[in-house]
Amino acid sequence: MKFDIAIVGAGILGSFAAYHALKSGKKVLLIEASTKPHGATVRNFGQVVPSGMNLKLWRNLGRRSLELYGELATIMPDALWQNGSLYVASSLEEANLLEEMHEINRETNYVSKLLTSTQCHKKINLLKQSYCHGGLYYPQEMSAESSLLMKYFWKLLEDTKNLHFKKASPVIAVVEVKNGVQLRCSTGESFISEQVMICCGHQLSHLFPHLLQTEQLQLSKLQMLRTQKIKGVKIPGNLLTGLTIRRYEAFKSCPNYKNLPKPHIDPSYGKFGIHLLFRQSADGSIIIGDSHEYFTAQDSGSLDYEICQEINSLMLAEAKRILNLPYLNVARIWNGYYSQESSQGVLLKSTTENIHLITGIGGKGMTTGPALMERVVKGILDKIPLDECLIDES
Ligand SMILES: Cc1cc2nc3c(=O)[nH]c(=O)nc-3n(C[C@H](O)[C@H](O)[C@H](O)COP(=O)(O)OP(=O)(O)OC[C@H]3O[C@@H](n4cnc5c(N)ncnc54)[C@H](O)[C@@H]3O)c2cc1C
């Protein structure tokens, strides 16, 4: 059988590519190396936060992704919720930036609400008033319980008539042949498809390494913690803090971003790229993160998964500065990697007319991936050059 589109990799990008191709009535092959989701897509926070994205293309893709997640939320309500995002400022200067951002949101028609520190405290009663100088709330934003989301999403795809989902099948070669593109798996099986999309995440050493292991892509290693259930603590939605306001692209568009004074904080936070985010799961545990350490694309074949205790201590110290937690017992620590393209924010490269590489979306794949893949799949089916998928339509 010949497929219309074959997709290598079933993380958020590959899975949404399959979803959109199926919606277009295509015969789709989705091939995944592992037996269950295991990449960045299930190691993350699950924060769907267009509010943090650069204000042109990426915020718009984030906003469209909220709509696409909305389609899924009705059938998987315990994996996706619309509980909003709250940014809290740790200084008057950061609070001023939140006001500037609120004004930009008003002009660009994106709903946000400025909150006083008392109102923030009302939303999250454990928020320390010594930390919080005001907040900006985005009621439309969503959170995902990523591993549950992917479990349901894979099942939904598997149950769709025109999809052939091959798991435990690492693809080791993709080559043009007379009647299409051939994909060969390490299992010995091979398949033919008209078009192939390779959504391989941070695994840059297996397919087309000469095109992926370049300076255009770098790798980021992130470290995360999950606490045990903390009684009496309720953090609805995504909680983002002062260091995040300083880090996220969106805030760089605020007129006074460049005038922000340096934070009074141990320089090790900068060295490890730490900013503090929180998201509470349905079982009451809280995910706290994250840090960023950088590697070159050539390192992708020899990555380490070591936990750095110094990073844990720094993140926990900052968490205690922000929240008045009655106790803080860490239940799990893990890390994850993503690949990040340095100029356009994602790597979209066609190696031939029919083979397309899509990776390097960095730390915004859960927020913008669904809408990006809608454009990319349409572009491939309409034979539009992939670069055009990144034109800002606002
Ligand atoms: C710790 C952490 C926190 C994050 N938090 C957020 C957040 O809150 N919000 C947000 O928007 N983004 C977040 N991100 C970023 C987001 O998770 C990623 O951008 C996104 O998951 C990338 O998706 P992907 O499909 O490209 O890659 P992956 O999820 O890594 O999927 C790639 C898949 O391809 C498969 N594969 C690779 N090569 C082959 C092959 N040759 N054959 C077959 N299969 C193959 C792999 O097995 C894997 O399943 C976070 C990332 C991390 C690591």
The ligand as an ORCA input file, in Angstrom:
! r2SCAN-3c Opt
* xyz 0 1
  C      11.274     19.980     30.479
  C      10.518     20.627     29.369
  C       9.488     21.529     29.652
  C       8.761     22.121     28.611
  N       7.660     22.879     28.909
  C       6.890     23.350     27.886
  C       5.688     24.072     28.151
  O       5.244     24.190     29.293
  N       5.010     24.623     27.111
  C       5.444     24.476     25.807
  O       4.825     25.031     24.908
  N       6.536     23.740     25.518
  C       7.268     23.172     26.514
  N       8.382     22.448     26.233
  C       8.749     22.231     24.826
  C       7.941     21.111     24.181
  O       7.814     20.025     25.058
  C       8.629     20.689     22.876
  O       8.759     21.846     22.040
  C       7.839     19.657     22.101
  O       7.437     18.614     22.927
  C       8.665     19.122     20.934
  O       7.869     18.157     20.271
  P       8.468     17.236     19.143
  O       7.331     16.458     18.597
  O       9.275     18.075     18.196
  O       9.556     16.300     19.865
  P       9.411     15.007     20.823
  O       8.324     15.142     21.781
  O      10.779     14.762     21.366
  O       9.016     13.836     19.830
  C       9.878     13.321     18.835
  C       9.515     11.867     18.618
  O      10.189     11.407     17.449
  C      10.579     10.072     17.658
  N      11.670      9.780     16.724
  C      12.836     10.462     16.581
  N      13.574      9.904     15.611
  C      12.866      8.865     15.124
  C      13.121      7.885     14.107
  N      14.232      7.892     13.372
  N      12.185      6.926     13.873
  C      11.011      6.915     14.581
  N      10.735      7.803     15.559
  C      11.643      8.764     15.822
  C      11.000     10.045     19.126
  O      10.975      8.718     19.638
  C       9.965     10.950     19.758
  O       8.837     10.229     20.233
  C       9.119     21.848     27.260
  C      10.162     20.957     26.974
  C      10.849     20.338     28.013
  C      11.952     19.355     27.672
*
